[in-house]
């Protein structure tokens, strides 16, 4: 098809009428509102992407300090039998693992041993772990088949 055949089919007088028929009519205010709405959607998408991709919180626990404290407590008590020490060590390990796993899962934390973190700002969870382990050892929650959640709730 060439331009010559197109001109013969459509008269030249009706061509401007066709152009006016399909012309969009939008005022300056309508265009500005559409651009504003588009801008809001783009900004909301960027804000969502920033919120989703937040870096995790770095937390530390002093493993050496905790081991030293509880090792001395367990060894210093003359009433402790080897079975009692094994049981208390199990309570200590289970409570510590549960608390750190809960912190990592619920609060989006990455937990390291304090001895492994060389520099930077990090949240120290050692006091919370210490209080949770103390409560678990005093209440004996894990020895009675409980989950130790009472001790974990205090630490939070």
C-alpha positions as CSV (number, residue, x, y, z in Angstrom):
1,X,0.0,0.0,0.0
2,X,1.3,3.4,-0.9
3,X,0.4,6.9,0.1
4,X,-1.3,7.4,-3.2
5,X,-3.9,4.7,-2.5
6,X,-4.4,5.9,1.0
7,X,-5.2,9.4,-0.2
8,X,-7.6,8.1,-2.8
9,X,-9.6,6.1,-0.2
10,X,-9.8,8.9,2.4
11,X,-10.7,12.4,1.1
12,X,-8.3,15.2,2.2
13,X,-11.1,17.1,3.8
14,X,-12.0,14.4,6.4
15,X,-8.3,13.8,7.6
16,X,-8.3,16.8,10.0
17,X,-11.7,15.6,11.3
18,X,-10.3,12.2,12.1
19,X,-7.3,13.7,13.9
20,X,-9.6,15.8,16.1
21,X,-11.9,12.9,16.8
22,X,-9.1,10.8,18.4
23,X,-7.3,13.6,20.2
24,X,-7.0,13.4,24.0
25,X,-8.3,16.3,25.9
26,X,-6.7,16.7,29.3
27,X,-6.3,19.9,31.2
28,X,-3.1,20.9,32.9
29,X,-4.5,20.1,36.3
30,X,-5.5,16.6,35.3
31,X,-2.0,15.9,33.9
32,X,-0.5,17.2,37.1
33,X,-2.7,15.0,39.3
34,X,-1.8,12.0,37.2
35,X,1.9,12.7,37.5
36,X,1.5,13.2,41.3
37,X,-0.3,9.9,41.7
38,X,2.4,8.2,39.6
39,X,5.1,9.8,41.8
40,X,3.3,8.6,44.9
41,X,3.3,5.0,43.6
42,X,7.0,5.1,42.8
43,X,7.8,6.6,46.2
44,X,5.7,3.9,48.0
45,X,7.5,1.2,46.0
46,X,10.9,2.6,46.9
47,X,10.0,3.0,50.6
48,X,8.8,-0.6,50.7
49,X,12.0,-1.8,49.1
50,X,14.1,0.1,51.7
51,X,12.0,-1.3,54.6
52,X,12.2,-4.9,53.3
53,X,15.9,-4.7,52.7
54,X,16.9,-3.4,56.2
55,X,20.2,-4.8,57.4
56,X,20.0,-7.2,60.3
57,X,20.9,-6.1,63.8
58,X,24.2,-7.4,65.0
59,X,24.2,-8.8,68.5
60,X,26.9,-10.4,70.6
61,X,27.1,-12.8,73.5
62,X,30.2,-13.3,75.6
63,X,30.6,-17.0,75.5
64,X,33.8,-17.0,77.5
65,X,32.2,-15.0,80.3
66,X,29.1,-17.2,80.4
67,X,31.2,-20.4,80.4
68,X,33.4,-19.0,83.2
69,X,30.5,-17.9,85.4
70,X,28.5,-21.1,85.2
71,X,31.6,-23.3,85.2
72,X,32.7,-21.8,88.5
73,X,29.2,-21.9,90.0
74,X,28.8,-25.6,89.1
75,X,32.3,-26.5,90.4
76,X,32.1,-24.4,93.5
77,X,28.9,-26.1,94.9
78,X,30.0,-29.1,96.9
79,X,26.5,-30.7,96.7
80,X,26.7,-31.0,93.0
81,X,27.1,-34.6,91.7
82,X,28.3,-35.3,88.2
83,X,24.7,-36.0,87.2
84,X,23.6,-32.7,88.7
85,X,26.3,-30.8,86.8
86,X,25.4,-32.6,83.6
87,X,21.7,-31.6,84.1
88,X,22.6,-28.0,84.9
89,X,24.9,-27.8,81.9
90,X,22.0,-29.1,79.8
91,X,19.7,-26.4,81.2
92,X,22.3,-23.8,80.5
93,X,22.9,-24.9,76.9
94,X,19.2,-25.3,76.1
95,X,18.2,-22.0,77.6
96,X,21.0,-20.2,75.8
97,X,20.2,-21.8,72.4
98,X,16.5,-21.1,72.7
99,X,17.0,-17.4,73.7
100,X,19.4,-16.8,70.9
101,X,17.2,-18.5,68.3
102,X,14.2,-16.5,69.4
103,X,16.1,-13.3,69.2
104,X,17.4,-14.1,65.8
105,X,14.0,-15.1,64.5
106,X,11.7,-12.6,66.1
107,X,13.9,-9.5,66.1
108,X,15.9,-10.1,62.9
109,X,19.2,-10.3,64.8
110,X,22.4,-12.0,63.7
111,X,24.1,-13.3,66.9
112,X,27.8,-13.7,67.2
113,X,30.2,-14.6,70.0
114,X,31.6,-11.4,71.3
115,X,35.1,-12.8,70.8
116,X,34.4,-13.0,67.0
117,X,33.4,-9.4,66.5
118,X,36.4,-7.2,66.1
119,X,34.8,-3.8,65.6
120,X,31.6,-2.0,65.1
121,X,28.5,-1.3,67.2
122,X,26.7,-4.3,68.4
123,X,24.0,-5.1,70.9
124,X,25.3,-7.2,73.9
125,X,22.8,-9.9,74.9
126,X,25.0,-11.4,77.6
127,X,23.0,-9.9,80.5
128,X,19.7,-11.2,79.0
129,X,21.2,-14.6,78.6
130,X,22.5,-14.6,82.1
131,X,19.2,-13.7,83.6
132,X,17.3,-16.3,81.5
133,X,19.8,-19.0,82.5
134,X,19.6,-18.0,86.2
135,X,15.8,-18.1,86.1
136,X,15.8,-21.5,84.3
137,X,18.3,-23.0,86.8
138,X,16.3,-21.7,89.8
139,X,12.9,-22.8,88.5
140,X,14.2,-26.0,87.0
141,X,11.7,-25.5,84.1
142,X,13.6,-27.7,81.7
143,X,14.1,-30.5,84.3
144,X,10.4,-30.9,84.7
145,X,9.8,-31.3,81.0
146,X,8.8,-27.7,80.5
147,X,9.9,-25.6,77.6
148,X,11.7,-22.9,79.6
149,X,9.6,-20.2,78.1
150,X,9.2,-18.4,81.5
151,X,13.0,-17.9,81.6
152,X,13.0,-16.7,78.0
153,X,10.2,-14.2,78.5
154,X,12.1,-12.6,81.4
155,X,15.1,-12.1,79.1
156,X,13.1,-10.2,76.5
